[in-house]
Amino acid sequence: MNQHNKRTVFHIEAILTSIIWGTTFVSTKVLITHGMVPEQIMLLRFLLAYVCIWTISPHKLWANNLKDELMFVGVGLAGGSLYFLAENTALKFTQACNVSILISITPLLTAVASSFFYKSERINKSLLFGAVVALIGVTCVVLNGHFVLKLNPLGDILTITASLMWVVYGLILKKLQIQGYSSIFITRKVFFYGIITILPVFLMTGASIDFSVLSDFTVLGNLCFLGIVASFLCYLSWNYVVNKIGVVTVTNYLYIQPFATFIVSAIVLHERITPIAILGGVLILAGVYLSQRLKSSN
C-alpha cells in the first residue's frame, strides 16, 4: 500500500472513531434511564476496556522515568476521569444542546493550542474556514429547529472545562508519542489512571455500583459497547491515527460526532428530524471536507 492510500485509511479510521463516539451519548443516556450514574458508567466502561487491552499489552508496567509516568497520570485525568465528569455533570445543569455546541469548539481549541506547542501542527486559514463551516453545521444539528438556548453559567463552564481537558489530552498524547511510547501502551495507561482518578469521586459522593443491574441485557449490552468498542477499540484507534496524521487533523473529525448522535437518536430514541438539522449535517460534512482538502493542497 502506497503512502497516499495509507493516509486515506488513517482518515477513514478517524472518521469511524468519531462516528462511534457520537453514538455513545445515546448509549449513556440509555444506561442513565436504567438507574446508573455517570461515574458508575465511566468506571465500568474503563474497567472493561482495561481488561481487554491488558490481553495485548501485559508486560511493560511503568514509563521510562518519573516525569513520563506523571504525564501518563495527566492523560488519564484529561482524557478520562476529568473529561467525563465535567461533560456528564454539565448535563445536570444545562441543556444537552448547550453541551453539544460548546464541546464542539474542541477542534478549534486544539488547533490553536497545538500551533503554540508543536511546529508540525501549524494552524492555517483553510483549516479555520472549514472549522467555522462545520461549527455552524453542528449548531444547526444540535438545535434541530428549536432556536432557544437557556444559558447556565455552571453547566456551560463545566462543558468548556471538558473541552479543554480533551485539548490537554491531545497535547500530552503527542508529547508521549514523540517520546517513543506505543499507542497500545499509552492507551492502557489512560484507562489505568482514568480508573484510579475516578475512585475518589465514589468516596466523596458515597456512590456505589449495583452489580445486579448487569443482569439486564440492555444494560450489559450498552456497557459492552461503551467498554469494548467505544473505549478499548476507539481510544486505541484514536491514539494511533493521532501519531500518524497529527492531532489537529484528527481532532477536526470530532465535528462529525453531533451529526452521528443525531442520526442514532432519531433511530433509537425516535427524535424528530427537521430540515435545519439535515442542512446542519451537510454543513458539517462540507466543513470537514473543505478543511482537510484545502489543508492537503497547501
SESEGU-249507 format. One record per residue (C-alpha): x, y, z; residue in one letter; residue number from 0. Coordinates in steps of 0.25 Angstrom, whole numbers. Each point is the difference from the previous one (the first is absolute). Layout:
<rs>
{x: X; y: Y; z: Z; drendo: a; lumvo: NUM}
...
</rs>
This chain:
<rs>
{x: 0; y: 0; z: 0; drendo: m; lumvo: 0}
{x: 6; y: 14; z: -4; drendo: n; lumvo: 1}
{x: 1; y: 12; z: 9; drendo: q; lumvo: 2}
{x: -12; y: 7; z: -5; drendo: h; lumvo: 3}
{x: -9; y: -13; z: 2; drendo: n; lumvo: 4}
{x: 5; y: -1; z: 14; drendo: k; lumvo: 5}
{x: -3; y: 14; z: 3; drendo: r; lumvo: 6}
{x: -14; y: -2; z: -6; drendo: t; lumvo: 7}
{x: -2; y: -12; z: 10; drendo: v; lumvo: 8}
{x: 4; y: 8; z: 12; drendo: f; lumvo: 9}
{x: -10; y: 11; z: -4; drendo: h; lumvo: 10}
{x: -11; y: -11; z: -1; drendo: i; lumvo: 11}
{x: 4; y: -6; z: 13; drendo: e; lumvo: 12}
{x: -1; y: 14; z: 7; drendo: a; lumvo: 13}
{x: -14; y: 2; z: -7; drendo: i; lumvo: 14}
{x: -5; y: -13; z: 5; drendo: l; lumvo: 15}
{x: 5; y: 2; z: 14; drendo: t; lumvo: 16}
{x: -7; y: 14; z: 1; drendo: s; lumvo: 17}
{x: -13; y: -7; z: -5; drendo: i; lumvo: 18}
{x: 1; y: -10; z: 10; drendo: i; lumvo: 19}
{x: 3; y: 10; z: 11; drendo: w; lumvo: 20}
{x: -12; y: 8; z: -5; drendo: g; lumvo: 21}
{x: -9; y: -12; z: 3; drendo: t; lumvo: 22}
{x: 5; y: -1; z: 15; drendo: t; lumvo: 23}
{x: -9; y: 11; z: 4; drendo: f; lumvo: 24}
{x: -12; y: -8; z: -3; drendo: v; lumvo: 25}
{x: 5; y: -13; z: 6; drendo: s; lumvo: 26}
{x: 4; y: 8; z: 13; drendo: t; lumvo: 27}
{x: -14; y: 6; z: 0; drendo: k; lumvo: 28}
{x: -6; y: -14; z: 0; drendo: v; lumvo: 29}
{x: 9; y: -4; z: 12; drendo: l; lumvo: 30}
{x: -4; y: 12; z: 8; drendo: i; lumvo: 31}
{x: -15; y: -3; z: -3; drendo: t; lumvo: 32}
{x: 3; y: -14; z: 6; drendo: h; lumvo: 33}
{x: 4; y: 7; z: 13; drendo: g; lumvo: 34}
{x: 15; y: 1; z: -2; drendo: m; lumvo: 35}
{x: 8; y: 13; z: 3; drendo: v; lumvo: 36}
{x: 11; y: 6; z: -9; drendo: p; lumvo: 37}
{x: 12; y: -4; z: 10; drendo: e; lumvo: 38}
{x: -5; y: -15; z: 0; drendo: q; lumvo: 39}
{x: -1; y: 0; z: -15; drendo: i; lumvo: 40}
{x: 14; y: 6; z: -2; drendo: m; lumvo: 41}
{x: 6; y: -10; z: 10; drendo: l; lumvo: 42}
{x: -6; y: -12; z: -5; drendo: l; lumvo: 43}
{x: 3; y: 3; z: -15; drendo: r; lumvo: 44}
{x: 15; y: 3; z: 3; drendo: f; lumvo: 45}
{x: 1; y: -12; z: 9; drendo: l; lumvo: 46}
{x: -5; y: -9; z: -12; drendo: l; lumvo: 47}
{x: 9; y: 8; z: -9; drendo: a; lumvo: 48}
{x: 12; y: -2; z: 9; drendo: y; lumvo: 49}
{x: -3; y: -15; z: 0; drendo: v; lumvo: 50}
{x: 0; y: -1; z: -15; drendo: c; lumvo: 51}
{x: 12; y: 8; z: -2; drendo: i; lumvo: 52}
{x: 8; y: -8; z: 10; drendo: w; lumvo: 53}
{x: -1; y: -12; z: -8; drendo: t; lumvo: 54}
{x: 8; y: 6; z: -11; drendo: i; lumvo: 55}
{x: 9; y: 9; z: 9; drendo: s; lumvo: 56}
{x: 3; y: -8; z: 13; drendo: p; lumvo: 57}
{x: 15; y: 2; z: 1; drendo: h; lumvo: 58}
{x: 6; y: 14; z: 1; drendo: k; lumvo: 59}
{x: -6; y: 6; z: 13; drendo: l; lumvo: 60}
{x: 6; y: 14; z: 2; drendo: w; lumvo: 61}
{x: 5; y: 11; z: -8; drendo: a; lumvo: 62}
{x: 15; y: 2; z: -3; drendo: n; lumvo: 63}
{x: 1; y: 11; z: 11; drendo: n; lumvo: 64}
{x: -8; y: 7; z: 11; drendo: l; lumvo: 65}
{x: -2; y: 12; z: -9; drendo: k; lumvo: 66}
{x: -7; y: -8; z: -11; drendo: d; lumvo: 67}
{x: -8; y: -8; z: 11; drendo: e; lumvo: 68}
{x: -5; y: 13; z: 4; drendo: l; lumvo: 69}
{x: -4; y: 4; z: -14; drendo: m; lumvo: 70}
{x: -8; y: -14; z: 0; drendo: f; lumvo: 71}
{x: -7; y: 5; z: 12; drendo: v; lumvo: 72}
{x: -3; y: 12; z: -8; drendo: g; lumvo: 73}
{x: -6; y: -7; z: -12; drendo: v; lumvo: 74}
{x: -9; y: -9; z: 10; drendo: g; lumvo: 75}
{x: -5; y: 13; z: 6; drendo: l; lumvo: 76}
{x: -2; y: 8; z: -12; drendo: a; lumvo: 77}
{x: -5; y: -11; z: -9; drendo: g; lumvo: 78}
{x: -7; y: -8; z: 10; drendo: g; lumvo: 79}
{x: -6; y: 4; z: 14; drendo: s; lumvo: 80}
{x: 0; y: 15; z: -1; drendo: l; lumvo: 81}
{x: -5; y: 0; z: -14; drendo: y; lumvo: 82}
{x: -12; y: -9; z: 2; drendo: f; lumvo: 83}
{x: -3; y: 6; z: 14; drendo: l; lumvo: 84}
{x: 0; y: 14; z: -6; drendo: a; lumvo: 85}
{x: -8; y: -3; z: -12; drendo: e; lumvo: 86}
{x: -11; y: -9; z: 7; drendo: n; lumvo: 87}
{x: -1; y: 9; z: 12; drendo: t; lumvo: 88}
{x: -3; y: 12; z: -9; drendo: a; lumvo: 89}
{x: -12; y: -8; z: -5; drendo: l; lumvo: 90}
{x: -6; y: 2; z: 13; drendo: k; lumvo: 91}
{x: 0; y: 15; z: 0; drendo: f; lumvo: 92}
{x: -2; y: 4; z: -15; drendo: t; lumvo: 93}
{x: -7; y: -5; z: -12; drendo: q; lumvo: 94}
{x: 6; y: -11; z: -9; drendo: a; lumvo: 95}
{x: 1; y: 9; z: -12; drendo: c; lumvo: 96}
{x: 8; y: 10; z: 8; drendo: n; lumvo: 97}
{x: 10; y: -11; z: 4; drendo: v; lumvo: 98}
{x: 1; y: -5; z: -15; drendo: s; lumvo: 99}
{x: 2; y: 13; z: -6; drendo: i; lumvo: 100}
{x: 11; y: 4; z: 11; drendo: l; lumvo: 101}
{x: 7; y: -13; z: -1; drendo: i; lumvo: 102}
{x: 1; y: 2; z: -15; drendo: s; lumvo: 103}
{x: 10; y: 11; z: 2; drendo: i; lumvo: 104}
{x: 10; y: -11; z: 3; drendo: t; lumvo: 105}
{x: 7; y: -1; z: -14; drendo: p; lumvo: 106}
{x: 2; y: 15; z: 0; drendo: l; lumvo: 107}
{x: 6; y: 1; z: 13; drendo: l; lumvo: 108}
{x: 9; y: -12; z: -3; drendo: t; lumvo: 109}
{x: 4; y: 7; z: -13; drendo: a; lumvo: 110}
{x: 4; y: 13; z: 7; drendo: v; lumvo: 111}
{x: 7; y: -7; z: 12; drendo: a; lumvo: 112}
{x: 8; y: -10; z: -9; drendo: s; lumvo: 113}
{x: 5; y: 11; z: -8; drendo: s; lumvo: 114}
{x: 7; y: 6; z: 12; drendo: f; lumvo: 115}
{x: 6; y: -13; z: 5; drendo: f; lumvo: 116}
{x: 3; y: -7; z: -13; drendo: y; lumvo: 117}
{x: 6; y: 5; z: -13; drendo: k; lumvo: 118}
{x: -5; y: -12; z: -8; drendo: s; lumvo: 119}
{x: -15; y: 4; z: 4; drendo: e; lumvo: 120}
{x: 0; y: 15; z: -5; drendo: r; lumvo: 121}
{x: -14; y: 6; z: -2; drendo: i; lumvo: 122}
{x: -4; y: 5; z: -13; drendo: n; lumvo: 123}
{x: -12; y: 8; z: -6; drendo: k; lumvo: 124}
{x: -6; y: -12; z: -8; drendo: s; lumvo: 125}
{x: -1; y: -8; z: 12; drendo: l; lumvo: 126}
{x: -7; y: 12; z: 8; drendo: l; lumvo: 127}
{x: -9; y: 2; z: -12; drendo: f; lumvo: 128}
{x: -5; y: -15; z: 0; drendo: g; lumvo: 129}
{x: -1; y: 0; z: 15; drendo: a; lumvo: 130}
{x: -9; y: 12; z: 0; drendo: v; lumvo: 131}
{x: -9; y: -6; z: -10; drendo: v; lumvo: 132}
{x: 0; y: -13; z: 8; drendo: a; lumvo: 133}
{x: -3; y: 7; z: 13; drendo: l; lumvo: 134}
{x: -12; y: 7; z: -7; drendo: i; lumvo: 135}
{x: -5; y: -14; z: -4; drendo: g; lumvo: 136}
{x: 2; y: -5; z: 14; drendo: v; lumvo: 137}
{x: -9; y: 11; z: 5; drendo: t; lumvo: 138}
{x: -11; y: -3; z: -10; drendo: c; lumvo: 139}
{x: 0; y: -15; z: 3; drendo: v; lumvo: 140}
{x: 0; y: 2; z: 15; drendo: v; lumvo: 141}
{x: -11; y: 11; z: 0; drendo: l; lumvo: 142}
{x: -8; y: -8; z: -10; drendo: n; lumvo: 143}
{x: -9; y: 11; z: -3; drendo: g; lumvo: 144}
{x: -2; y: 5; z: 15; drendo: h; lumvo: 145}
{x: 7; y: 13; z: 1; drendo: f; lumvo: 146}
{x: -1; y: 1; z: 15; drendo: v; lumvo: 147}
{x: 13; y: 0; z: 8; drendo: l; lumvo: 148}
{x: -1; y: 1; z: 16; drendo: k; lumvo: 149}
{x: 13; y: 4; z: 5; drendo: l; lumvo: 150}
{x: 5; y: -6; z: 13; drendo: n; lumvo: 151}
{x: 14; y: 5; z: 4; drendo: p; lumvo: 152}
{x: 4; y: -12; z: 8; drendo: l; lumvo: 153}
{x: -5; y: -10; z: -10; drendo: g; lumvo: 154}
{x: 7; y: 8; z: -11; drendo: d; lumvo: 155}
{x: 13; y: 1; z: 7; drendo: i; lumvo: 156}
{x: 0; y: -15; z: 3; drendo: l; lumvo: 157}
{x: -2; y: -2; z: -15; drendo: t; lumvo: 158}
{x: 12; y: 9; z: -4; drendo: i; lumvo: 159}
{x: 8; y: -7; z: 11; drendo: t; lumvo: 160}
{x: -3; y: -13; z: -7; drendo: a; lumvo: 161}
{x: 4; y: 6; z: -13; drendo: s; lumvo: 162}
{x: 13; y: 5; z: 6; drendo: l; lumvo: 163}
{x: 3; y: -14; z: 6; drendo: m; lumvo: 164}
{x: 0; y: -6; z: -14; drendo: w; lumvo: 165}
{x: 9; y: 10; z: -5; drendo: v; lumvo: 166}
{x: 10; y: -2; z: 11; drendo: v; lumvo: 167}
{x: -2; y: -15; z: -2; drendo: y; lumvo: 168}
{x: 4; y: 2; z: -15; drendo: g; lumvo: 169}
{x: 12; y: 8; z: 4; drendo: l; lumvo: 170}
{x: 6; y: -10; z: 10; drendo: i; lumvo: 171}
{x: -3; y: -11; z: -9; drendo: l; lumvo: 172}
{x: 8; y: 6; z: -11; drendo: k; lumvo: 173}
{x: 12; y: 2; z: 9; drendo: k; lumvo: 174}
{x: -1; y: -14; z: 5; drendo: l; lumvo: 175}
{x: 0; y: -5; z: -14; drendo: q; lumvo: 176}
{x: 12; y: 8; z: -3; drendo: i; lumvo: 177}
{x: 7; y: -6; z: 12; drendo: q; lumvo: 178}
{x: -2; y: -14; z: -7; drendo: g; lumvo: 179}
{x: -11; y: -6; z: 7; drendo: y; lumvo: 180}
{x: -9; y: -9; z: -8; drendo: s; lumvo: 181}
{x: -15; y: 3; z: -2; drendo: s; lumvo: 182}
{x: -4; y: -13; z: 7; drendo: i; lumvo: 183}
{x: 9; y: 3; z: 13; drendo: f; lumvo: 184}
{x: -6; y: 14; z: 0; drendo: i; lumvo: 185}
{x: -14; y: -4; z: -1; drendo: t; lumvo: 186}
{x: 2; y: -10; z: 11; drendo: r; lumvo: 187}
{x: 5; y: 10; z: 9; drendo: k; lumvo: 188}
{x: -11; y: 10; z: -3; drendo: v; lumvo: 189}
{x: -10; y: -11; z: 5; drendo: f; lumvo: 190}
{x: 8; y: -3; z: 12; drendo: f; lumvo: 191}
{x: 2; y: 14; z: 5; drendo: y; lumvo: 192}
{x: -15; y: 3; z: -4; drendo: g; lumvo: 193}
{x: -4; y: -11; z: 9; drendo: i; lumvo: 194}
{x: 9; y: 4; z: 12; drendo: i; lumvo: 195}
{x: -4; y: 15; z: -1; drendo: t; lumvo: 196}
{x: -15; y: -3; z: -1; drendo: i; lumvo: 197}
{x: 0; y: -8; z: 13; drendo: l; lumvo: 198}
{x: 1; y: 12; z: 10; drendo: p; lumvo: 199}
{x: -13; y: 5; z: -6; drendo: v; lumvo: 200}
{x: -7; y: -12; z: 5; drendo: f; lumvo: 201}
{x: 6; y: 2; z: 14; drendo: l; lumvo: 202}
{x: -5; y: 15; z: 0; drendo: m; lumvo: 203}
{x: -14; y: -2; z: -6; drendo: t; lumvo: 204}
{x: -3; y: -14; z: 7; drendo: g; lumvo: 205}
{x: -3; y: -6; z: -13; drendo: a; lumvo: 206}
{x: 0; y: -15; z: -2; drendo: s; lumvo: 207}
{x: -2; y: -10; z: -11; drendo: i; lumvo: 208}
{x: -12; y: -8; z: 0; drendo: d; lumvo: 209}
{x: 5; y: -12; z: -8; drendo: f; lumvo: 210}
{x: -14; y: -6; z: 0; drendo: s; lumvo: 211}
{x: -3; y: 9; z: -12; drendo: v; lumvo: 212}
{x: 10; y: -8; z: -8; drendo: l; lumvo: 213}
{x: -11; y: -11; z: -1; drendo: s; lumvo: 214}
{x: -8; y: 10; z: -9; drendo: d; lumvo: 215}
{x: 4; y: -4; z: -15; drendo: f; lumvo: 216}
{x: -2; y: 15; z: -4; drendo: t; lumvo: 217}
{x: 10; y: 5; z: 11; drendo: v; lumvo: 218}
{x: 10; y: -11; z: -3; drendo: l; lumvo: 219}
{x: 0; y: 2; z: -15; drendo: g; lumvo: 220}
{x: 2; y: 15; z: 1; drendo: n; lumvo: 221}
{x: 11; y: -1; z: 10; drendo: l; lumvo: 222}
{x: 7; y: -10; z: -9; drendo: c; lumvo: 223}
{x: -2; y: 9; z: -12; drendo: f; lumvo: 224}
{x: 6; y: 12; z: 9; drendo: l; lumvo: 225}
{x: 11; y: -8; z: 6; drendo: g; lumvo: 226}
{x: 5; y: -9; z: -12; drendo: i; lumvo: 227}
{x: -4; y: 8; z: -12; drendo: v; lumvo: 228}
{x: 0; y: 15; z: 4; drendo: a; lumvo: 229}
{x: 11; y: -1; z: 10; drendo: s; lumvo: 230}
{x: 10; y: -11; z: -3; drendo: f; lumvo: 231}
{x: -1; y: 0; z: -15; drendo: l; lumvo: 232}
{x: -3; y: 15; z: -2; drendo: c; lumvo: 233}
{x: 10; y: 5; z: 10; drendo: y; lumvo: 234}
{x: 11; y: -9; z: -6; drendo: l; lumvo: 235}
{x: -4; y: 4; z: -14; drendo: s; lumvo: 236}
{x: 0; y: 15; z: 3; drendo: w; lumvo: 237}
{x: 13; y: 0; z: 7; drendo: n; lumvo: 238}
{x: 6; y: -8; z: -12; drendo: y; lumvo: 239}
{x: -5; y: 10; z: -11; drendo: v; lumvo: 240}
{x: 4; y: 12; z: 8; drendo: v; lumvo: 241}
{x: 14; y: -6; z: -1; drendo: n; lumvo: 242}
{x: -1; y: -2; z: -15; drendo: k; lumvo: 243}
{x: -7; y: 13; z: -5; drendo: i; lumvo: 244}
{x: 0; y: 10; z: 11; drendo: g; lumvo: 245}
{x: -8; y: 4; z: 12; drendo: v; lumvo: 246}
{x: -6; y: 12; z: -7; drendo: v; lumvo: 247}
{x: -5; y: -8; z: -13; drendo: t; lumvo: 248}
{x: -6; y: -11; z: 8; drendo: v; lumvo: 249}
{x: -7; y: 9; z: 11; drendo: t; lumvo: 250}
{x: -6; y: 7; z: -12; drendo: n; lumvo: 251}
{x: -9; y: -12; z: -2; drendo: y; lumvo: 252}
{x: -6; y: 2; z: 13; drendo: l; lumvo: 253}
{x: -10; y: 9; z: -7; drendo: y; lumvo: 254}
{x: -7; y: -12; z: -5; drendo: i; lumvo: 255}
{x: -4; y: -5; z: 14; drendo: q; lumvo: 256}
{x: -12; y: 8; z: 2; drendo: p; lumvo: 257}
{x: -5; y: -4; z: -14; drendo: f; lumvo: 258}
{x: 2; y: -15; z: 3; drendo: a; lumvo: 259}
{x: -7; y: 3; z: 14; drendo: t; lumvo: 260}
{x: -12; y: 6; z: -7; drendo: f; lumvo: 261}
{x: -2; y: -11; z: -10; drendo: i; lumvo: 262}
{x: 1; y: -11; z: 10; drendo: v; lumvo: 263}
{x: -9; y: 7; z: 10; drendo: s; lumvo: 264}
{x: -10; y: 1; z: -12; drendo: a; lumvo: 265}
{x: 1; y: -15; z: -2; drendo: i; lumvo: 266}
{x: 0; y: -5; z: 15; drendo: v; lumvo: 267}
{x: -7; y: 11; z: 8; drendo: l; lumvo: 268}
{x: -9; y: 5; z: -12; drendo: h; lumvo: 269}
{x: 4; y: 14; z: 1; drendo: e; lumvo: 270}
{x: -5; y: 9; z: -11; drendo: r; lumvo: 271}
{x: 8; y: 4; z: -13; drendo: i; lumvo: 272}
{x: -2; y: 14; z: -5; drendo: t; lumvo: 273}
{x: 5; y: 6; z: -13; drendo: p; lumvo: 274}
{x: 9; y: 9; z: 8; drendo: i; lumvo: 275}
{x: 7; y: -12; z: 6; drendo: a; lumvo: 276}
{x: 2; y: -6; z: -13; drendo: i; lumvo: 277}
{x: 6; y: 13; z: -5; drendo: l; lumvo: 278}
{x: 9; y: 0; z: 12; drendo: g; lumvo: 279}
{x: 4; y: -14; z: -3; drendo: g; lumvo: 280}
{x: 4; y: 4; z: -14; drendo: v; lumvo: 281}
{x: 8; y: 12; z: 5; drendo: l; lumvo: 282}
{x: 7; y: -9; z: 10; drendo: i; lumvo: 283}
{x: 5; y: -9; z: -11; drendo: l; lumvo: 284}
{x: 3; y: 11; z: -9; drendo: a; lumvo: 285}
{x: 8; y: 7; z: 10; drendo: g; lumvo: 286}
{x: 8; y: -12; z: 4; drendo: v; lumvo: 287}
{x: 3; y: -3; z: -15; drendo: y; lumvo: 288}
{x: 4; y: 14; z: -3; drendo: l; lumvo: 289}
{x: 9; y: 1; z: 12; drendo: s; lumvo: 290}
{x: 7; y: -13; z: -4; drendo: q; lumvo: 291}
{x: 0; y: 2; z: -15; drendo: r; lumvo: 292}
{x: 5; y: 15; z: 1; drendo: l; lumvo: 293}
{x: 11; y: -4; z: 10; drendo: k; lumvo: 294}
{x: 5; y: -11; z: -8; drendo: s; lumvo: 295}
{x: 1; y: 9; z: -12; drendo: s; lumvo: 296}
{x: 8; y: 11; z: 7; drendo: n; lumvo: 297}
</rs>
